[in-house]
Structures are given as C-alpha cells and as structure tokens.
Amino acid sequence: MNLIKSYYGFTAIAVLLFFTGMGLFLYTGNAWYFTIPFVGCLLPFLFNYTITATEHIFWLMIVMLPFSAELQVTDSLGLDFPDEPMLMLLTGFCIVKWIYKPADFPVTVLKSTVFMVIVLQVCWIVITSFFSMNPLLSVKFLLAKSWYIIPFVLLFQVIIKGKSDLIKLGKFLIIPMMIVVIQALIRHAFYSYSFEGIKQTLYPFFRNHVNYSAMLVCLLVVLWTFLKLNPATNPNYKWIITGLVIGLIGLILSYSRGAWLALIMGIITMFAVQGKRMLQCWMLLIFSVVLIFSWLVYDHQYLQFAPDHDHTVFHTDFSEHLKATVTFKDVSNAERFYRWVAGIKMIVAKPVTGFGPNNFYQYYKPYASELFKTWVSNNPDHSTVHNYFLLVALQQGIPGLILFMGLLTLLFYRLQKLYHQLHSAFYREMAMAAAVILMMITTLNFLSDLIETDKIGSLYWLCAGVTIWLENKLKEEQQSLA
C-alpha cells in the first residue's frame, strides 16, 4: 500500500493497467476491458483513502479524457468510460466531504458572478425538468450536468493551487491526446490518409472525426501557450514544437471543416482580446447570426435550400465533399437543415420552458418538414439538432438560451479583462488560452452540439473553472500590491 500512497507509484500502476486493458481490447475487440484500469486503480482509494483519492482521481480523469471510450451499458444507457464514472465519484466525494467538513468548500466561488450565472442556469434546468415532456430523461441530464460542474468548476478551485498545477493540467491533457493523434496517423497510413480512412483510425477513443478534431484543435491552443511561455533555450521547447507539428498534421488529416473554421475563429479571438475588442466581435457575431436567421425566416426564404432527397450524398473524396458543401448537396448539411427547421418549430411551440432537457430526439420528427427530408433522416444514431444554441432553446426555452448566451458573454468579458489586468505573464496567457478555447468550442457548436459530450464538455467547464480561479488570482495580486 506504500506504493499506492506514492503519487508516482499510483501513476505507474494506472498506466500499466491502462495499457493492459488496451492490449486486451485490441486482442479481443471487447471494449469492456477498459474497466481494468478503472477498477484496479480506484478500489484501494475507495476503501482507504477517500480524501486523498479525490485529487488522484481528478488527475487520472484528466489523463483519461482523450482515451475515454463510449460503452453501451444497456439499450438505453451509454457511458463514457472511464472518465464519466470518475466524474460521478468525484461529485459524490465532494458532496459528502463538504457536508461533513464545510470549511473545505471553496467559498471564493460564491463571490464570482460567473458562478452565480452557472447556478441560475442549473436552477432553470431544474424548473424546465418539472415541465419536461419526459421528466426522467431531464433528470438524467440534470445529474450529468452536476457531475461536470462540481469537478471542473468547484473542485478545480481546491486542487489547482498555482502555476505548477496549471502546467500539470496542460501536460496531462496534451500528452494523452498526442498519443491518440500518433496512433491515428499510423493507422491512417494504411488507408493512404484518405478522407474515408480517418473514420477507421479513431475507435475506440472518439466516435467520429468531428469529436476528434474538436478536441485536438482546442488542445493545440494549450501547446501554443506553452510555446509562448518557454524560451527557445528551454529543453522542452523542441518537444513543444514537435507536438505542434504532429497536432497540426493530425488536424489537417482529420478533414473536419468545423475544426478548421474553429482554428480561424481562435486566431481572430486572440487578436480581439489583445486589442480589447472581444465584446464588440462577439456582439457582431451574434448580430450576424440573428440577421441570417431573420432573412431565412422572412417570407420562407429557407425553402430555397430544400435538398433533393435522392441527390444529397455522402462523398468519400474530400474535394467532392467540399463541392457538395458549397452547393448544399452534402447529406450532412442537408440533414442539418431538416433538423434545424424542426428545432425552430419546436421553439415556437414551447418558447418558455421548452420540451425539457434531453428531449429532442423523442419529439422532433412531427415538427420536421418533409421538404428537407433526406435518406439519412431516420436518424439511427439518435443524434440531436446539430446546433447547440437551437438545442438549448428548444429544450430549455428562450430563457435557457438567454442564460447560456449570458454566461458565454460574461466569460468572454471577464477573460479579456483578466488578460489586461493580471500582472503575471503566465496567468495572462492562461486567460488568453481560455478565451480562445471557449471561442473554438462556441464555433464548433454552431454546427454541432458537443458541450454535452465528455471531451468538449469537460474543456468548456474547465474554461469556466479557470476564469473563476484567475479572478481570485487577480484579487490576490491586487491585495499584495495594495
């Protein structure tokens, strides 16, 4: 047990068990072998080291984020393993610990406007769950939301104590992701790096190339931040450059239009924050979206984008895929219009409380327009509306969308302010990185709904946790100067 008490011993055991499970999975094809590192590493702590285990589980969960796999527990219940069970454990540990020892609760968050808006969001989700078309599904959604917020926003304030912990956080996200990228590039080579071949290289870590490229583009920001903070004479400098090159190659070969657009928006955000123009750019973006939406709705202009049912195709050649995107003959974009039209009609039908969290799939088809139907509209994957803003509005009503947009606006405002007010160059770069990642996530969610997934949802709530943590760091700086 002395070995387990040791941090490095714990890490060694965790890595050994992970690769054992991975090897058995590759040999047998059974994804349940991913339970080996989870059960083997956590059982000793569950019985003997509940308090100290919290921190160990948190770091192990961070490491496992890029490695996590989707497991279908029952016909109606899927689980991201092993990170989601770890989030549940962390949430349970925190609640029990703070009930019996309230002094350990990070009371500084209670003074944060960001946290207050998050609380309002959760309260509104509770209210909409009461009016939900299917309350059981909404309660599941509420529970899932809690086990993301508590570890990444509240527990984050306790575990992260300074620069060294933030550096560790970055390393624990980047190194596993680079392992996934390298194995994907190696496996992709057997498919001649084709557009169709990328899908065969990501299982079991990512469902598809969209999720993979989304997490990759966000973590490239962390690598870029490390590059700016480390001089060329630093021994780690060459490794950071190597990681950036590998990551960019992986991003290019992911063939993901959304991630490429997110990268461009991230670069724009960097200049906007530096020039104190973030809020203006954010408002311009919102205004542009509202303008386009109004034009589409006015006089039923959106009908001109109705697809040809039999000529919307999925291309295996990427150049043809791009051409189909521009001409609106790509099946994925055509299907987006089908679901967006249904989503807008659902908002009109229940504008205040919506249909309830987690209730899109069960109720959207009666609101869909046959004019936009494609040959994939049977939706066997039970995926949602492919626009997170629409999803929030139709499930939580217009008030839910206002709260979500309010939180995003507040985060961008606070991060820009922190970037210009913090004295430490290190913390300033942390604020910049959080703002850029947040904009990338926002961009991706205009065409997807990734915040409810474990990979991107974790990064989103980490950005909120970093913002609150940096607010407290700014207060400490101001007090020390005073």
C-alpha atoms as one frame of an Amber mdcrd trajectory, in Angstrom:
protein
   0.000   0.000   0.000   3.000   2.319   0.370   3.407   2.186  -3.390  -0.192
   3.275  -3.899   0.300   6.165  -1.482   3.093   7.409  -3.670   1.904   9.678
  -6.456   4.369   8.277  -8.969   3.671   4.730  -7.902  -0.023   5.374  -8.379
   0.607   6.819 -11.837   2.785   3.856 -12.848   0.114   1.377 -11.775  -2.569
   3.363 -13.608  -0.539   3.456 -16.841   0.299  -0.255 -16.584  -3.338  -1.209
 -16.052  -4.489   1.088 -18.855  -2.174  -0.490 -21.423  -3.103  -3.949 -20.157
  -6.745  -3.128 -20.760  -5.889  -1.575 -24.132  -3.939  -4.654 -25.187  -6.782
  -6.975 -24.234  -9.207  -4.756 -26.121  -7.096  -4.836 -29.294  -6.732  -8.612
 -28.967 -10.384  -9.425 -28.253 -12.291  -6.386 -29.576 -14.209  -6.157 -26.296
 -14.289  -2.516 -25.077 -15.278  -3.626 -21.558 -11.593  -4.318 -20.901 -11.326
  -0.558 -20.314 -12.811  -1.309 -16.873  -9.466  -2.807 -15.805  -7.631   0.492
 -15.104 -10.756   1.989 -13.572 -11.454  -0.825 -11.102  -7.816  -1.607 -10.377
  -6.801   1.977  -9.605  -9.820   3.167  -7.703 -10.752   0.312  -5.376  -7.884
   0.873  -2.876  -8.787   4.539  -2.593 -12.492   3.898  -2.219 -11.848   1.875
   0.915  -8.823   3.528   2.480  -8.003   6.932   1.064 -11.244   8.747   0.267
  -9.894  12.222   0.988  -6.535  11.885  -0.764  -8.123   9.836  -3.564 -10.135
  12.839  -4.684  -7.061  14.599  -6.027  -5.604  11.436  -7.553  -8.872  10.590
  -9.271  -9.126  14.139 -10.602  -5.703  13.924 -12.259  -6.288  10.409 -13.540
  -9.608  11.545 -15.006  -7.829  14.418 -16.814  -5.308  11.960 -18.284  -8.077
   9.619 -19.394 -10.187  12.269 -21.158  -8.620  11.725 -24.605  -8.551   7.952
 -24.034 -12.161   7.534 -22.902 -14.431   5.261 -24.914 -18.181   5.044 -25.299
 -19.681   1.919 -23.776 -23.303   0.883 -24.177 -24.282  -0.326 -20.706 -27.903
  -1.072 -21.643 -30.030  -0.445 -24.733 -30.965   2.995 -23.370 -27.860   3.884
 -21.324 -24.456   4.751 -22.717 -21.419   5.705 -20.652 -18.135   7.405 -21.479
 -15.587   5.182 -19.812 -13.597   5.625 -17.631 -13.925   9.407 -17.287 -17.668
   9.604 -16.609 -17.653   7.125 -13.679 -14.696   9.092 -12.285 -16.679  12.332
 -12.560 -19.538  10.660 -10.678 -17.147   9.511  -7.943 -15.579  12.951  -7.663
 -19.007  14.558  -7.397 -20.071  12.108  -4.685 -16.823  12.550  -2.758 -17.082
  16.348  -2.921 -20.688  16.446  -1.746 -20.036  14.101   1.184 -16.810  15.881
   2.127 -18.335  19.374   2.014 -21.373  18.277   4.039 -19.214  16.858   6.833
 -16.479  19.489   6.538 -17.998  22.741   5.170 -14.714  24.591   5.785 -13.219
  22.744   2.792 -15.791  24.194   0.381 -14.207  26.806  -1.960 -16.243  29.744
  -0.650 -14.456  32.145  -3.017 -16.683  30.915  -5.864 -19.720  32.382  -4.074
 -18.366  35.855  -4.832 -17.973  35.111  -8.541 -20.571  36.454 -10.972 -19.642
  33.640 -13.357 -20.562  31.040 -10.751 -23.826  32.835  -9.948 -24.861  32.648
 -13.618 -23.982  28.945 -13.655 -26.211  28.454 -10.587 -29.030  30.311 -12.362
 -28.581  28.030 -15.364 -28.837  24.929 -13.189 -31.913  26.332 -11.397 -33.598
  26.948 -14.748 -32.783  23.384 -15.845 -34.494  22.160 -12.652 -37.577  24.248
 -13.491 -37.724  23.064 -17.119 -37.351  19.472 -15.904 -40.627  19.867 -13.995
 -42.365  20.893 -17.235 -40.496  18.357 -19.349 -42.284  16.098 -21.819 -40.221
  13.266 -20.311 -39.054  14.236 -16.787 -36.937  11.096 -16.309 -34.706  11.980
 -19.272 -34.441  15.550 -17.997 -33.393  14.406 -14.514 -30.652  12.277 -16.120
 -29.491  15.397 -17.961 -29.502  17.420 -14.736 -27.432  14.779 -12.924 -24.928
  14.651 -15.784 -24.640  18.450 -15.713 -23.891  18.358 -11.974 -21.061  15.854
 -12.289 -19.356  18.128 -14.827 -19.840  21.384 -12.926 -18.769  20.141  -9.487
 -15.381  18.637 -10.515 -14.402  21.140 -13.222 -15.683  24.333 -11.610 -15.795
  23.770  -7.828 -13.211  21.056  -7.162 -10.899  22.802  -9.641 -10.635  25.743
  -7.193  -9.402  23.369  -4.461  -6.957  21.234  -6.445  -5.295  23.906  -8.590
  -3.044  25.871  -6.247  -0.629  27.640  -8.577   1.390  27.677 -11.786   2.771
  24.174 -11.362  -0.738  22.684 -11.183  -1.853  24.590 -14.291   1.226  23.326
 -16.150   0.427  19.802 -14.960  -3.149  20.219 -16.194  -1.885  21.189 -19.645
   0.587  18.283 -19.794  -1.991  15.761 -18.599  -4.301  16.815 -21.445  -1.726
  17.190 -24.223   0.414  14.059 -23.789  -2.512  11.567 -23.936  -4.003  13.475
 -26.872  -0.698  13.288 -28.753  -0.654   9.520 -28.176  -4.124   9.296 -29.728
  -3.051  11.515 -32.666   0.101   9.468 -33.330  -1.777   6.172 -33.294  -4.408
   7.706 -35.599  -1.726   8.887 -38.053  -0.101   5.440 -38.045  -3.397   3.631
 -38.615  -4.467   6.258 -41.164  -1.378   5.452 -43.251  -2.862   2.026 -44.031
  -5.775   3.876 -45.696  -3.430   6.186 -47.664  -4.538   9.131 -45.495  -7.855
   9.208 -47.331 -10.938  11.145 -46.245 -12.883   7.931 -45.779  -9.988   6.275
 -43.921  -9.892   8.713 -40.981 -13.046   7.152 -39.556 -11.335   3.798 -39.231
  -8.490   5.133 -37.085 -10.230   6.732 -34.098 -12.152   3.889 -32.462 -12.468
   3.396 -29.513 -11.259   6.818 -28.370 -13.537   9.013 -30.482 -16.920   8.416
 -32.058 -16.003  10.250 -35.265 -13.572  12.712 -36.827 -15.689  15.681 -35.690
 -15.226  14.943 -31.983 -11.554  14.073 -32.533 -10.712  17.255 -34.444 -12.724
  19.379 -31.988 -10.673  18.252 -29.000  -7.436  18.388 -30.989  -7.898  21.981
 -32.184  -8.690  23.118 -28.630  -5.610  21.430 -27.161  -3.383  22.932 -29.851
  -4.108  26.219 -28.053  -2.534  24.777 -24.898   0.562  23.757 -26.860   0.774
  27.227 -28.414   0.524  28.779 -24.945   3.365  26.581 -23.697   5.423  27.652
 -26.712   4.935  31.338 -25.871   5.821  30.785 -22.202   9.004  28.774 -22.840
  12.147  30.359 -24.317  13.936  28.604 -27.170  16.721  27.642 -24.737  14.301
  25.578 -22.631  14.891  21.797 -23.063  11.134  21.304 -23.540  10.961  23.795
 -26.415  11.772  21.240 -29.133   9.167  18.847 -27.734   6.526  21.571 -27.814
   7.404  22.345 -31.454   7.233  18.625 -32.273   3.828  18.359 -30.597   2.520
  21.360 -32.533   3.689  19.903 -35.855   2.148  16.497 -35.102  -1.057  18.148
 -33.894  -1.373  20.352 -36.992  -0.784  17.365 -39.279  -3.454  15.465 -37.355
  -5.831  18.418 -37.638  -5.314  18.727 -41.410  -5.777  14.991 -41.943  -8.913
  14.941 -39.776 -10.752  16.501 -42.749 -13.045  18.429 -40.418 -14.409  21.710
 -41.812 -15.747  22.775 -38.406 -12.369  22.374 -36.659 -10.600  24.349 -39.402
 -13.130  27.147 -39.018 -12.691  26.991 -35.230  -8.933  27.459 -35.680  -9.534
  30.622 -37.733 -12.000  31.951 -35.157  -9.490  31.195 -32.408  -6.826  33.281
 -34.142  -9.310  36.159 -34.559 -10.185  35.879 -30.858  -6.530  36.152 -29.877
  -6.206  39.492 -31.689  -9.603  40.671 -30.411  -8.639  40.044 -26.772  -5.271
  41.743 -27.245  -6.979  44.786 -28.802  -9.762  44.893 -26.194 -12.330  44.232
 -28.946 -13.649  40.853 -27.785 -17.107  42.023 -26.776 -17.548  44.016 -29.989
 -16.543  40.978 -32.077 -18.829  38.720 -30.035 -21.785  41.084 -30.468 -21.042
  41.366 -34.199 -21.060  37.581 -34.462 -24.410  37.357 -32.634 -25.866  40.142
 -34.801 -24.702  38.377 -37.986 -26.287  35.088 -36.921 -29.567  36.830 -35.993
 -29.543  38.674 -39.325 -29.012  35.482 -41.324 -31.660  33.693 -39.288 -34.161
  36.540 -39.815 -33.508  36.524 -43.554 -34.065  32.760 -43.733 -37.354  33.005
 -41.839 -38.646  36.096 -43.685 -41.045  35.113 -46.454 -39.916  31.466 -46.006
 -36.565  32.070 -47.705 -35.227  28.887 -46.116 -37.379  26.828 -48.508 -34.981
  27.566 -51.363 -32.390  25.426 -49.556 -34.634  22.357 -49.553 -32.462  19.438
 -50.735 -33.111  16.873 -53.426 -33.852  13.722 -51.443 -32.106  11.421 -53.902
 -29.137  13.653 -54.757 -27.822  14.546 -51.328 -24.896  12.204 -50.972 -22.013
  11.454 -48.681 -18.736  11.710 -50.593 -15.707   9.550 -49.868 -13.477  12.031
 -51.723 -12.814  15.207 -49.716 -12.701  17.588 -52.704 -16.112  16.313 -53.809
 -17.260  16.656 -50.212 -16.288  20.359 -50.209 -18.005  20.964 -53.552 -21.168
  19.319 -52.222 -20.967  21.534 -49.133 -20.911  24.718 -51.232 -23.791  23.562
 -53.454 -25.828  22.260 -50.469 -25.804  18.712 -51.849 -23.811  17.285 -48.972
 -26.043  14.998 -46.939 -24.731  16.141 -43.549 -25.592  19.783 -44.230 -28.906
  18.865 -45.816 -29.793  16.853 -42.723 -28.825  19.825 -40.554 -31.437  21.961
 -42.334 -34.005  19.198 -41.764 -33.369  19.215 -38.014 -32.928  22.992 -37.736
 -36.358  23.591 -39.288 -37.828  21.084 -36.808 -35.966  22.757 -33.946 -37.254
  26.230 -34.799 -40.837  24.938 -34.966 -40.343  23.291 -31.571 -39.186  26.618
 -30.098 -42.303  28.307 -31.470 -44.474  25.540 -29.980 -42.973  25.774 -26.450
 -40.973  29.034 -26.187 -40.808  29.408 -22.381 -39.893  26.065 -20.816 -39.173
  24.097 -23.973 -39.664  20.373 -24.358 -37.366  19.631 -21.432 -33.632  18.823
 -21.278 -32.634  15.696 -23.194 -35.941  15.609 -25.102 -35.134  16.481 -28.714
 -34.973  13.057 -30.348 -38.260  11.766 -28.955 -40.352  14.693 -30.223 -38.722
  16.404 -33.210 -39.971  14.352 -36.171 -43.609  15.624 -36.118 -42.166  19.169
 -36.402 -39.825  18.354 -39.291 -40.607  19.423 -42.848 -40.847  16.716 -45.483
 -39.273  19.157 -47.968 -35.972  18.844 -46.086 -36.056  15.112 -45.573 -33.015
  13.132 -46.741 -32.201   9.457 -46.966 -30.485   9.592 -43.519 -33.393  11.292
 -41.706 -34.356   8.088 -39.919 -31.512   9.064 -37.521 -30.443   5.610 -36.249
 -27.757   7.200 -34.028 -30.373   9.239 -32.096 -28.252  12.355 -32.608 -29.664
  15.799 -31.863 -30.250  19.056 -33.735 -26.568  19.784 -34.619 -26.673  23.327
 -33.265 -26.202  23.709 -29.525 -27.876  27.120 -29.391 -31.024  25.732 -31.037
 -30.822  22.689 -28.776 -30.782  24.817 -25.609 -33.678  26.969 -26.837 -35.946
  24.072 -27.828 -35.188  22.045 -24.682 -34.949  24.848 -22.076 -36.947  27.601
 -23.770 -35.844  31.123 -24.687 -34.897  31.903 -21.025 -32.495  28.943 -21.111
 -30.875  30.279 -24.288 -30.574  33.764 -22.744 -28.840  32.310 -19.672 -26.458
  30.253 -21.835 -25.627  33.238 -24.043 -25.291  35.414 -20.950 -22.733  33.019
 -19.466 -20.718  32.960 -22.702 -20.769  36.765 -22.921 -19.721  37.095 -19.289
 -16.882  34.606 -19.741 -15.514  36.443 -22.781 -15.788  39.771 -20.960 -14.093
  38.518 -17.809 -11.299  36.700 -19.679 -10.452  39.794 -21.723 -10.438  41.885
 -18.555  -8.249  39.341 -16.758  -5.811  39.272 -19.665  -5.272  43.026 -19.389
  -5.369  43.329 -15.582  -3.280  40.379 -14.385   0.353  41.273 -13.731   1.757
  37.774 -14.153   2.559  36.997 -17.808   1.843  33.320 -17.089  -1.671  33.982
 -15.801  -2.333  36.439 -18.633  -1.580  33.677 -21.132  -3.885  31.321 -19.218
  -6.710  33.850 -19.629  -5.948  34.174 -23.334  -5.877  30.391 -23.813  -9.241
  30.000 -22.046 -10.807  32.733 -24.216  -9.501  31.189 -27.459 -10.598  27.654
 -26.500 -14.007  28.979 -25.488 -14.458  30.659 -28.870 -13.378  27.481 -30.652
 -15.957  25.484 -28.686 -18.594  28.119 -29.457 -17.779  27.966 -33.184 -17.935
  24.185 -33.231 -21.323  24.254 -31.525 -22.902  26.364 -34.244 -22.746  23.203
 -36.394 -22.752  20.553 -33.663 -23.847  20.010 -30.061 -20.641  18.941 -28.370
 -20.949  20.575 -24.951 -22.907  17.570 -23.689 -20.099  15.213 -24.759 -17.380
  14.241 -22.308 -14.403  15.550 -24.314 -15.606  19.036 -25.287 -17.967  19.435
 -22.334 -15.002  18.906 -19.998 -12.969  21.601 -21.766 -15.932  24.000 -21.714
 -16.421  23.705 -17.955 -12.656  23.822 -17.410 -12.679  27.237 -19.150 -15.327
  28.387 -16.652 -13.289  26.963 -13.757 -10.109  28.679 -14.995 -11.969  32.005
 -15.272 -13.143  31.868 -11.641  -9.689  30.736 -10.476  -7.986  33.617 -12.312
 -10.495  36.087 -10.837  -9.323  35.032  -7.390  -5.701  35.223  -8.501  -6.295
  38.816  -9.665  -7.693  39.710  -6.228  -4.597  38.214  -4.596  -2.352  40.279
  -6.875  -4.276  43.461  -6.119  -4.146  42.812  -2.370  -0.398  42.156  -2.454
   0.172  45.376  -4.425  -2.012  47.344  -2.014
